[in-house]
Amino acid sequence: MFTALKMDASRDEDLTSEYLMTHVHQLTFGPFAENTYIVSDDEWECTYIDPGMYDSLENARFFEYVNAQNLKPIQLVSPMLI
C-alpha cells in the first residue's frame, strides 16, 4: 500500500519499475510525551499509528497538521483496537 512496485511484465527484457516514497510524520502529545505517527505515500494517503491526543486542544492540533499537509487518511492502527 505505501511502498508500491509497479512492473510492466509484458516483455521480460523490458521491465520498468516505479516506487512511491514513504513519509513518516511524528507528533508528540500528552503529559507522557506519547508519540503519534502518520505514515503517508506520495499520493498523501496515510495511516494513523497509535494516535494519543490527550485533550481537545491536542486533537485540534493533530487535525490542523493533517489538513495542512493535505493528508488523506485511509487506515487507523491502534493497540486499543488490536
VEXLODREN-34783 format. One record per atom (N, C-alpha, C): residue number from 1; residue in three letters; atom name; x, z, y. Coordinates in pm, 1 decimal. Layout:
REM VEXLODREN-34783
[dovex NUM; 'ALA'; 'CA'; [X; Z; Y]],
...
//
This chain:
REM VEXLODREN-34783
[dovex 1; 'MET'; 'N'; [81.5; 0.0; -118.1]],
[dovex 1; 'MET'; 'CA'; [0.0; 0.0; 0.0]],
[dovex 1; 'MET'; 'C'; [86.4; 0.0; 125.2]],
[dovex 2; 'PHE'; 'N'; [185.3; 87.4; 135.9]],
[dovex 2; 'PHE'; 'CA'; [263.9; 94.4; 257.3]],
[dovex 2; 'PHE'; 'C'; [394.3; 16.8; 248.6]],
[dovex 3; 'THR'; 'N'; [447.5; 1.7; 130.0]],
[dovex 3; 'THR'; 'CA'; [563.6; -84.0; 113.4]],
[dovex 3; 'THR'; 'C'; [518.6; -194.8; 20.3]],
[dovex 4; 'ALA'; 'N'; [488.9; -306.9; 77.7]],
[dovex 4; 'ALA'; 'CA'; [430.0; -415.5; 0.0]],
[dovex 4; 'ALA'; 'C'; [530.8; -527.1; -17.3]],
[dovex 5; 'LEU'; 'N'; [524.5; -590.5; -129.1]],
[dovex 5; 'LEU'; 'CA'; [610.2; -705.1; -158.3]],
[dovex 5; 'LEU'; 'C'; [519.6; -823.4; -186.4]],
[dovex 6; 'LYS'; 'N'; [537.1; -927.7; -110.2]],
[dovex 6; 'LYS'; 'CA'; [459.5; -1049.9; -132.3]],
[dovex 6; 'LYS'; 'C'; [554.5; -1155.9; -184.2]],
[dovex 7; 'MET'; 'N'; [519.2; -1216.6; -294.5]],
[dovex 7; 'MET'; 'CA'; [606.2; -1316.6; -354.2]],
[dovex 7; 'MET'; 'C'; [528.9; -1444.2; -381.5]],
[dovex 8; 'ASP'; 'N'; [594.6; -1554.5; -359.0]],
[dovex 8; 'ASP'; 'CA'; [539.2; -1684.5; -392.7]],
[dovex 8; 'ASP'; 'C'; [604.8; -1727.5; -523.0]],
[dovex 9; 'ALA'; 'N'; [533.2; -1711.1; -632.1]],
[dovex 9; 'ALA'; 'CA'; [590.5; -1740.5; -762.6]],
[dovex 9; 'ALA'; 'C'; [549.7; -1878.5; -812.5]],
[dovex 10; 'SER'; 'N'; [512.7; -1966.6; -721.6]],
[dovex 10; 'SER'; 'CA'; [470.8; -2099.9; -763.9]],
[dovex 10; 'SER'; 'C'; [586.9; -2177.0; -825.2]],
[dovex 11; 'ARG'; 'N'; [709.1; -2152.0; -774.8]],
[dovex 11; 'ARG'; 'CA'; [829.1; -2212.0; -833.3]],
[dovex 11; 'ARG'; 'C'; [933.0; -2103.1; -849.4]],
[dovex 12; 'ASP'; 'N'; [990.5; -2092.1; -967.1]],
[dovex 12; 'ASP'; 'CA'; [1088.1; -1986.4; -993.4]],
[dovex 12; 'ASP'; 'C'; [1208.5; -1993.8; -900.2]],
[dovex 13; 'GLU'; 'N'; [1250.5; -2112.3; -863.8]],
[dovex 13; 'GLU'; 'CA'; [1370.6; -2125.9; -781.0]],
[dovex 13; 'GLU'; 'C'; [1344.1; -2100.1; -633.5]],
[dovex 14; 'ASP'; 'N'; [1216.9; -2089.9; -593.0]],
[dovex 14; 'ASP'; 'CA'; [1184.4; -2074.5; -451.1]],
[dovex 14; 'ASP'; 'C'; [1098.6; -1950.2; -428.3]],
[dovex 15; 'LEU'; 'N'; [1152.7; -1833.5; -463.0]],
[dovex 15; 'LEU'; 'CA'; [1081.6; -1708.7; -440.5]],
[dovex 15; 'LEU'; 'C'; [1112.2; -1658.1; -299.9]],
[dovex 16; 'THR'; 'N'; [1009.1; -1620.7; -228.1]],
[dovex 16; 'THR'; 'CA'; [1028.0; -1560.6; -97.0]],
[dovex 16; 'THR'; 'C'; [961.8; -1424.6; -97.5]],
[dovex 17; 'SER'; 'N'; [1013.0; -1332.8; -17.1]],
[dovex 17; 'SER'; 'CA'; [952.0; -1200.3; -11.1]],
[dovex 17; 'SER'; 'C'; [944.0; -1154.6; 133.7]],
[dovex 18; 'GLU'; 'N'; [847.4; -1072.1; 158.0]],
[dovex 18; 'GLU'; 'CA'; [826.9; -1015.3; 290.5]],
[dovex 18; 'GLU'; 'C'; [795.3; -867.8; 271.9]],
[dovex 19; 'TYR'; 'N'; [866.5; -781.9; 341.8]],
[dovex 19; 'TYR'; 'CA'; [845.9; -638.7; 330.5]],
[dovex 19; 'TYR'; 'C'; [778.8; -585.7; 456.8]],
[dovex 20; 'LEU'; 'N'; [690.9; -490.0; 438.1]],
[dovex 20; 'LEU'; 'CA'; [632.6; -419.6; 551.4]],
[dovex 20; 'LEU'; 'C'; [715.3; -293.5; 575.8]],
[dovex 21; 'MET'; 'N'; [740.2; -261.1; 700.3]],
[dovex 21; 'MET'; 'CA'; [816.3; -142.8; 736.2]],
[dovex 21; 'MET'; 'C'; [726.8; -20.0; 725.3]],
[dovex 22; 'THR'; 'N'; [782.4; 90.0; 677.0]],
[dovex 22; 'THR'; 'CA'; [711.5; 216.3; 669.4]],
[dovex 22; 'THR'; 'C'; [757.5; 304.3; 784.7]],
[dovex 23; 'HIS'; 'N'; [662.5; 363.0; 855.2]],
[dovex 23; 'HIS'; 'CA'; [692.1; 451.7; 966.8]],
[dovex 23; 'HIS'; 'C'; [643.0; 591.5; 930.8]],
[dovex 24; 'VAL'; 'N'; [723.1; 693.5; 958.7]],
[dovex 24; 'VAL'; 'CA'; [684.4; 831.5; 934.0]],
[dovex 24; 'VAL'; 'C'; [678.0; 903.1; 1068.0]],
[dovex 25; 'HIS'; 'N'; [563.3; 961.5; 1097.2]],
[dovex 25; 'HIS'; 'CA'; [541.7; 1036.7; 1219.9]],
[dovex 25; 'HIS'; 'C'; [528.4; 1183.3; 1179.7]],
[dovex 26; 'GLN'; 'N'; [593.1; 1273.3; 1252.3]],
[dovex 26; 'GLN'; 'CA'; [584.2; 1415.6; 1221.7]],
[dovex 26; 'GLN'; 'C'; [530.3; 1489.7; 1342.9]],
[dovex 27; 'LEU'; 'N'; [428.8; 1570.5; 1319.5]],
[dovex 27; 'LEU'; 'CA'; [371.9; 1656.2; 1423.0]],
[dovex 27; 'LEU'; 'C'; [374.6; 1799.4; 1370.2]],
[dovex 28; 'THR'; 'N'; [397.8; 1896.5; 1457.7]],
[dovex 28; 'THR'; 'CA'; [405.1; 2036.9; 1416.7]],
[dovex 28; 'THR'; 'C'; [294.6; 2114.8; 1487.0]],
[dovex 29; 'PHE'; 'N'; [222.3; 2194.0; 1408.0]],
[dovex 29; 'PHE'; 'CA'; [108.5; 2268.7; 1459.9]],
[dovex 29; 'PHE'; 'C'; [111.2; 2413.4; 1413.0]],
[dovex 30; 'GLY'; 'N'; [39.0; 2497.6; 1486.4]],
[dovex 30; 'GLY'; 'CA'; [9.3; 2633.8; 1444.8]],
[dovex 30; 'GLY'; 'C'; [120.9; 2734.2; 1464.7]],
[dovex 31; 'PRO'; 'N'; [86.3; 2861.8; 1446.8]],
[dovex 31; 'PRO'; 'CA'; [183.0; 2968.8; 1467.3]],
[dovex 31; 'PRO'; 'C'; [295.3; 2970.0; 1362.2]],
[dovex 32; 'PHE'; 'N'; [274.5; 2902.0; 1250.9]],
[dovex 32; 'PHE'; 'CA'; [376.3; 2896.4; 1146.2]],
[dovex 32; 'PHE'; 'C'; [451.8; 2763.9; 1145.8]],
[dovex 33; 'ALA'; 'N'; [434.4; 2684.8; 1251.0]],
[dovex 33; 'ALA'; 'CA'; [502.2; 2555.3; 1266.1]],
[dovex 33; 'ALA'; 'C'; [483.7; 2467.4; 1142.6]],
[dovex 34; 'GLU'; 'N'; [358.3; 2448.9; 1105.5]],
[dovex 34; 'GLU'; 'CA'; [325.6; 2365.4; 989.4]],
[dovex 34; 'GLU'; 'C'; [341.3; 2218.4; 1026.1]],
[dovex 35; 'ASN'; 'N'; [411.7; 2146.2; 942.1]],
[dovex 35; 'ASN'; 'CA'; [434.4; 2003.5; 966.1]],
[dovex 35; 'ASN'; 'C'; [318.1; 1921.1; 912.3]],
[dovex 36; 'THR'; 'N'; [276.5; 1827.2; 992.4]],
[dovex 36; 'THR'; 'CA'; [178.5; 1726.8; 952.9]],
[dovex 36; 'THR'; 'C'; [248.5; 1592.2; 960.1]],
[dovex 37; 'TYR'; 'N'; [234.1; 1513.0; 855.2]],
[dovex 37; 'TYR'; 'CA'; [298.3; 1382.0; 852.1]],
[dovex 37; 'TYR'; 'C'; [192.8; 1273.2; 854.1]],
[dovex 38; 'ILE'; 'N'; [227.6; 1164.3; 920.2]],
[dovex 38; 'ILE'; 'CA'; [145.4; 1044.2; 919.0]],
[dovex 38; 'ILE'; 'C'; [238.7; 931.1; 876.2]],
[dovex 39; 'VAL'; 'N'; [201.9; 862.7; 769.4]],
[dovex 39; 'VAL'; 'CA'; [281.4; 751.2; 719.9]],
[dovex 39; 'VAL'; 'C'; [202.3; 624.1; 748.1]],
[dovex 40; 'SER'; 'N'; [266.7; 530.3; 818.5]],
[dovex 40; 'SER'; 'CA'; [197.3; 407.1; 854.3]],
[dovex 40; 'SER'; 'C'; [283.2; 286.2; 820.7]],
[dovex 41; 'ASP'; 'N'; [217.7; 171.4; 817.1]],
[dovex 41; 'ASP'; 'CA'; [288.8; 45.9; 792.8]],
[dovex 41; 'ASP'; 'C'; [289.0; -37.2; 920.5]],
[dovex 42; 'ASP'; 'N'; [340.5; -158.7; 912.8]],
[dovex 42; 'ASP'; 'CA'; [348.7; -246.0; 1030.6]],
[dovex 42; 'ASP'; 'C'; [212.2; -286.8; 1083.7]],
[dovex 43; 'GLU'; 'N'; [111.1; -274.9; 1001.2]],
[dovex 43; 'GLU'; 'CA'; [-24.2; -306.4; 1045.4]],
[dovex 43; 'GLU'; 'C'; [-94.2; -182.2; 1098.2]],
[dovex 44; 'TRP'; 'N'; [-22.2; -72.6; 1105.5]],
[dovex 44; 'TRP'; 'CA'; [-65.5; 57.0; 1159.2]],
[dovex 44; 'TRP'; 'C'; [-175.6; 122.7; 1078.3]],
[dovex 45; 'GLU'; 'N'; [-194.2; 78.2; 952.5]],
[dovex 45; 'GLU'; 'CA'; [-280.7; 153.6; 862.1]],
[dovex 45; 'GLU'; 'C'; [-202.1; 276.7; 821.0]],
[dovex 46; 'CYS'; 'N'; [-270.3; 391.0; 814.0]],
[dovex 46; 'CYS'; 'CA'; [-193.2; 513.4; 791.8]],
[dovex 46; 'CYS'; 'C'; [-261.6; 609.6; 696.0]],
[dovex 47; 'THR'; 'N'; [-179.1; 701.2; 646.4]],
[dovex 47; 'THR'; 'CA'; [-223.1; 811.7; 563.1]],
[dovex 47; 'THR'; 'C'; [-184.6; 940.7; 632.7]],
[dovex 48; 'TYR'; 'N'; [-280.4; 1032.8; 644.3]],
[dovex 48; 'TYR'; 'CA'; [-251.2; 1166.6; 695.7]],
[dovex 48; 'TYR'; 'C'; [-208.2; 1251.9; 577.3]],
[dovex 49; 'ILE'; 'N'; [-95.5; 1320.7; 591.4]],
[dovex 49; 'ILE'; 'CA'; [-46.8; 1407.4; 484.2]],
[dovex 49; 'ILE'; 'C'; [-46.2; 1550.8; 534.0]],
[dovex 50; 'ASP'; 'N'; [-126.2; 1633.6; 470.3]],
[dovex 50; 'ASP'; 'CA'; [-136.7; 1776.8; 496.4]],
[dovex 50; 'ASP'; 'C'; [-158.4; 1809.6; 644.0]],
[dovex 51; 'PRO'; 'N'; [-265.2; 1756.7; 703.8]],
[dovex 51; 'PRO'; 'CA'; [-290.6; 1790.2; 843.9]],
[dovex 51; 'PRO'; 'C'; [-324.8; 1938.7; 856.3]],
[dovex 52; 'GLY'; 'N'; [-258.4; 2006.2; 947.5]],
[dovex 52; 'GLY'; 'CA'; [-276.6; 2151.1; 958.5]],
[dovex 52; 'GLY'; 'C'; [-296.8; 2197.5; 1101.0]],
[dovex 53; 'MET'; 'N'; [-395.6; 2141.3; 1167.9]],
[dovex 53; 'MET'; 'CA'; [-422.1; 2183.6; 1304.3]],
[dovex 53; 'MET'; 'C'; [-484.4; 2322.7; 1301.9]],
[dovex 54; 'TYR'; 'N'; [-440.0; 2407.9; 1394.7]],
[dovex 54; 'TYR'; 'CA'; [-480.2; 2548.7; 1396.9]],
[dovex 54; 'TYR'; 'C'; [-606.0; 2572.3; 1479.7]],
[dovex 55; 'ASP'; 'N'; [-621.9; 2496.0; 1587.4]],
[dovex 55; 'ASP'; 'CA'; [-737.3; 2516.9; 1674.7]],
[dovex 55; 'ASP'; 'C'; [-781.1; 2382.9; 1735.5]],
[dovex 56; 'SER'; 'N'; [-883.2; 2389.4; 1819.1]],
[dovex 56; 'SER'; 'CA'; [-939.2; 2265.4; 1874.3]],
[dovex 56; 'SER'; 'C'; [-841.5; 2193.7; 1967.2]],
[dovex 57; 'LEU'; 'N'; [-753.4; 2266.5; 2035.1]],
[dovex 57; 'LEU'; 'CA'; [-653.6; 2202.1; 2121.0]],
[dovex 57; 'LEU'; 'C'; [-554.8; 2120.7; 2038.9]],
[dovex 58; 'GLU'; 'N'; [-511.6; 2176.8; 1925.9]],
[dovex 58; 'GLU'; 'CA'; [-420.2; 2101.8; 1838.2]],
[dovex 58; 'GLU'; 'C'; [-491.5; 1984.3; 1774.5]],
[dovex 59; 'ASN'; 'N'; [-617.5; 2002.4; 1741.0]],
[dovex 59; 'ASN'; 'CA'; [-696.5; 1892.7; 1685.8]],
[dovex 59; 'ASN'; 'C'; [-704.9; 1778.2; 1787.1]],
[dovex 60; 'ALA'; 'N'; [-729.6; 1812.0; 1913.4]],
[dovex 60; 'ALA'; 'CA'; [-735.5; 1709.9; 2018.4]],
[dovex 60; 'ALA'; 'C'; [-599.8; 1641.7; 2035.5]],
[dovex 61; 'ARG'; 'N'; [-490.8; 1719.9; 2030.9]],
[dovex 61; 'ARG'; 'CA'; [-356.4; 1662.8; 2044.0]],
[dovex 61; 'ARG'; 'C'; [-327.3; 1565.0; 1930.7]],
[dovex 62; 'PHE'; 'N'; [-368.2; 1601.0; 1808.7]],
[dovex 62; 'PHE'; 'CA'; [-348.5; 1514.6; 1692.7]],
[dovex 62; 'PHE'; 'C'; [-418.5; 1379.8; 1713.8]],
[dovex 63; 'PHE'; 'N'; [-545.6; 1383.2; 1750.8]],
[dovex 63; 'PHE'; 'CA'; [-620.8; 1258.5; 1765.5]],
[dovex 63; 'PHE'; 'C'; [-577.6; 1179.8; 1889.5]],
[dovex 64; 'GLU'; 'N'; [-530.1; 1245.4; 1993.3]],
[dovex 64; 'GLU'; 'CA'; [-473.3; 1173.9; 2107.4]],
[dovex 64; 'GLU'; 'C'; [-349.7; 1095.6; 2063.9]],
[dovex 65; 'TYR'; 'N'; [-266.0; 1157.7; 1979.6]],
[dovex 65; 'TYR'; 'CA'; [-146.6; 1089.7; 1929.4]],
[dovex 65; 'TYR'; 'C'; [-185.7; 969.4; 1843.6]],
[dovex 66; 'VAL'; 'N'; [-279.0; 990.4; 1751.0]],
[dovex 66; 'VAL'; 'CA'; [-323.8; 883.1; 1662.3]],
[dovex 66; 'VAL'; 'C'; [-378.4; 766.0; 1744.0]],
[dovex 67; 'ASN'; 'N'; [-460.0; 794.3; 1843.1]],
[dovex 67; 'ASN'; 'CA'; [-517.6; 688.2; 1926.2]],
[dovex 67; 'ASN'; 'C'; [-411.6; 620.4; 2012.1]],
[dovex 68; 'ALA'; 'N'; [-317.2; 696.3; 2065.9]],
[dovex 68; 'ALA'; 'CA'; [-211.5; 638.6; 2149.2]],
[dovex 68; 'ALA'; 'C'; [-122.1; 543.8; 2069.4]],
[dovex 69; 'GLN'; 'N'; [-105.2; 571.7; 1940.2]],
[dovex 69; 'GLN'; 'CA'; [-21.8; 488.2; 1853.8]],
[dovex 69; 'GLN'; 'C'; [-101.4; 374.7; 1788.7]],
[dovex 70; 'ASN'; 'N'; [-231.2; 369.2; 1815.5]],
[dovex 70; 'ASN'; 'CA'; [-321.3; 268.1; 1757.0]],
[dovex 70; 'ASN'; 'C'; [-321.6; 272.3; 1604.7]],
[dovex 71; 'LEU'; 'N'; [-314.8; 392.3; 1549.0]],
[dovex 71; 'LEU'; 'CA'; [-314.0; 408.2; 1403.9]],
[dovex 71; 'LEU'; 'C'; [-455.2; 396.6; 1348.1]],
[dovex 72; 'LYS'; 'N'; [-463.3; 337.9; 1227.7]],
[dovex 72; 'LYS'; 'CA'; [-591.2; 319.8; 1159.9]],
[dovex 72; 'LYS'; 'C'; [-587.7; 399.0; 1029.8]],
[dovex 73; 'PRO'; 'N'; [-649.0; 517.3; 1026.4]],
[dovex 73; 'PRO'; 'CA'; [-643.9; 598.7; 904.7]],
[dovex 73; 'PRO'; 'C'; [-719.7; 534.7; 789.1]],
[dovex 74; 'ILE'; 'N'; [-656.0; 535.8; 672.6]],
[dovex 74; 'ILE'; 'CA'; [-722.5; 483.5; 553.5]],
[dovex 74; 'ILE'; 'C'; [-723.0; 585.3; 439.5]],
[dovex 75; 'GLN'; 'N'; [-644.3; 695.3; 455.8]],
[dovex 75; 'GLN'; 'CA'; [-633.5; 790.3; 346.1]],
[dovex 75; 'GLN'; 'C'; [-593.1; 926.7; 400.7]],
[dovex 76; 'LEU'; 'N'; [-637.8; 1032.7; 331.4]],
[dovex 76; 'LEU'; 'CA'; [-601.3; 1170.5; 363.4]],
[dovex 76; 'LEU'; 'C'; [-545.3; 1234.5; 237.6]],
[dovex 77; 'VAL'; 'N'; [-428.2; 1296.9; 248.9]],
[dovex 77; 'VAL'; 'CA'; [-368.7; 1369.2; 136.9]],
[dovex 77; 'VAL'; 'C'; [-351.8; 1512.7; 182.7]],
[dovex 78; 'SER'; 'N'; [-415.4; 1605.8; 110.0]],
[dovex 78; 'SER'; 'CA'; [-407.1; 1746.7; 145.4]],
[dovex 78; 'SER'; 'C'; [-400.1; 1830.8; 19.0]],
[dovex 79; 'PRO'; 'N'; [-313.1; 1932.0; 16.9]],
[dovex 79; 'PRO'; 'CA'; [-306.1; 2018.9; -100.9]],
[dovex 79; 'PRO'; 'C'; [-439.7; 2088.0; -128.2]],
[dovex 80; 'MET'; 'N'; [-520.2; 2109.0; -25.4]],
[dovex 80; 'MET'; 'CA'; [-650.0; 2173.4; -42.5]],
[dovex 80; 'MET'; 'C'; [-748.3; 2082.4; -116.1]],
[dovex 81; 'LEU'; 'N'; [-722.0; 1952.5; -117.0]],
[dovex 81; 'LEU'; 'CA'; [-812.9; 1858.0; -182.1]],
[dovex 81; 'LEU'; 'C'; [-770.8; 1825.4; -325.4]],
[dovex 82; 'ILE'; 'N'; [-652.0; 1869.4; -362.8]],
[dovex 82; 'ILE'; 'CA'; [-599.7; 1834.5; -495.4]],
[dovex 82; 'ILE'; 'C'; [-649.5; 1931.3; -600.1]],
//
